[in-house]
Each structure stands twice: as structure tokens, then as C-alpha cells.
């Protein structure tokens, strides 16, 4: 269902694109207060640096054994969600190795749409698996309501090819957000 002209943007490395995204799309103020960017913890430092340089507050969400190695979305307070500009999630998660199922992606997507923030799915390890491909956020979004609104999926072509120096990837999802990101 992805239109490559509207829904896919090639990038010179997903790390760089994940970092740049908040610089161009995250307002410093949301709901009258400093914007929040939610990041799983353990954290990929790029998410934090991107939030800080965008003027937003990085908010660490535990992704530990107690939470099933993914952030517990049910415990997020409405006041936090109202000022959230973006939620970064990585699946398959590094270093935890956990894979978000379609239900988890749908819950995250519903929160993003209800509170008006961007769901940023770092799926750079999606092609590294041993049995079945992990479900992705774009599939969850399409099955939810045939829309990619409020969601971007980042894919690294260099990781799947064991060529980390190649700096090649793409971002797919919300056509309006991608148009702003490209501009």
C-alpha cells in the first residue's frame, strides 16, 4: 500500500535521519510546555541527542524485564502524553532482543494519534531474524485503519547487508510528515 513517491524517503543512514527528524519536526513547546520526546531505556544515544538539540525534554521509559523489555505504554500519564512530540521505539530492540507484536504497535499507534505525536519506529534490525519476520509498525498501521498517519518506520539497508559504513537506508510512512522532513 506504500506509494514510493509519497510514503518512502531514502536517507544517507538511519542514524543520521533518526537524529535529524526532531530538529525539523519537533516543536520546542507542546501544549504550552516544553515538548517531550519519549525514548526506551536502555537507550540509543542518538534519540536523546536529537531530543536535546531540538529543545525537547528526553523522557526515559524503562524497557526492562519488569516491562517485558518494551516500554509499558499503559503507565504513561496523560499530562506527559499531551506534551509528547515523538515516541521512539526500536523493534527488534537492541540490546534486549525483544520484538514488538502487532498489538503493541497498535497500542502505540493509537496513543500517537489520540495525543497527536509522531510514532518513530526504528526497525533497523527487522531483517535479522531466525524464524519469522518481525511485525512492523507500518503493517500495524495499515491493518488498524488503512492509514500511515502519525507513523514513520526507519530501515537500515547497511545492517542487513553487513555494511555499516555504507550509510544507506530509508524512512517510510506518513506522507505529510515525510514531505516536511524532505523539505
N, C-alpha and C positions, 0 to 999 in steps of 0.2 A: 504493500500500500504506500510505500515511500516514493514520492516523486523526487528523483535525484536532483532536479533543478531547484526545488524549493525546500526539500527536507534533509539534504545532505551537504555538508561543507567539508572539503578536505582541509587538513591542518598540518603544519610543519611540526608534528609531535604533539601528543595529547597532553604531556606535562605543560608545555607552553600554553596550549589552549585552555586547560583547566585553570591555569594561573591568570590568564588574560580575561577570561569571562567576567569575573566580578568587577574588574577595572572598568568595563564598558556597560555592564548591565545592573550592577547593584547600587541602589541609591544609598547615600550615607545616612539618610533618615527614612524610616518606615513607620507609619502610624504615629508620627510626631516624636519618635525617639530614635536613637541610634539603631541602624539596621543590624540584624543578627545573621550570621552565616553558620549553619549547623554542620558540624563535622564529626564523623565517627572517631572514637578513641579506643585503640591505637589509631593514630592519625598519619596521613600522608602530609608532610610538612608544606607541600605546595598549596593545599586547601587553606591552611592557616595564613600563610604569607599573602595569598591572594585576598583573603578577607581583610586583613590588617591594612594592606596598601589601598584597598577600596574604601577604607574608612569605616568598615563594619566591625562588629564585635564577633570574633570566633567563639562559638559555644560548643564545648566538647560534650559529645554524647557517648557514654560508656558502651563499648561493644565487647563485653567480657563473657565469661562462662555463664554468669548470672543472667545475662540478657540474651543468651543464645548466640553470642558473638556478632550480633547486629544491634544497632540502637533500638531501644524499646520505645516505639512511637506512641504507645498508649500513655506514657508518663509525661509527655510534653505538655506544658501548661499553655492555655490559650493566649495569655499575655505574651509569652515568648513567640508563639506561632504568628501572632498578629504583627510582630516586627521582623519576622524572618523574611529575608530576601532570597535565600537559597539554602537548600539542603543537599550536601554531598553524600552520596552513598557509593560504596565500592563492592561489586559482586561479580565474580567470586572475590571475596575480601582477602586482602593481604595485610597482615600476616596470618589472620585467623583461618583462612581457607573455607569459610562458610559460604554457602550460596543462598541468596535470597530467592524464595519461591514466588510464584505469581501472586499469591495472596499478600505477601509482604509488600511487593512492588505496588499492588493496587491500593493498599492502605496508605503508603507513602504518597502515591499519586492523588488520592482523594484529599489528603491533608494539603498538598501543594495547591490544588485547585480551590479548595474551600478557603484557604488563607491567602491565596494569591502570590505564592512564592514559586521559585523555579526548582524543580527536582533535577539535580545533576547526577546522572548515573555514570560512574567511572567503571566501564566494563572492559578495561584493558586486558583482563585475563580471561575473557569469555571464550576464547578459542583454545584454552588449555584445560582439558578435562579428560577423564579416562572412560566414562561410561556414556552419559547422555549430556548433550549441550545444556548449559545452564539457561534458565528462562531469563529473558531480558526485559528491561523496562518498556521498550517500545512495543513488544508483544503484549505486555500487560495493559498498556495504554490503549492499544488498538482493540483488544478484547473487551476492555471496560466500556468504551463508548465511540470507537472508530475515530479517535482524535489523538493527536500528539501534543495537544495544548499543555503548556507548563512543564514539558519534559525534554531533556537533552540526554542523549547517550553518547559517550566518548569511547572510541575504539582505537586501539593502537595496532597498526599493521606491523610495526617493528617487533613487538613482543612475540606475536605468533610466528614470525619468521626468524626469531633468534638473531635479530639485527638491531639492537637497541640504539646504535649510533645512526641508524637510518633516519630517525625523526620523521616518521610518517604515520598519519592516522586520519580519522575523520570524526565529525560530530554529526549526529542525526537526530531529528525530532521536530520540535515546534518551528514552523516555517517563519513566523513573525519574529521570534527571538533570533533565529539564525540570520535573518535579513539585517537585524540591528547589529548583531555580532560581526557580520561581514563588513558592514559599513563602518 
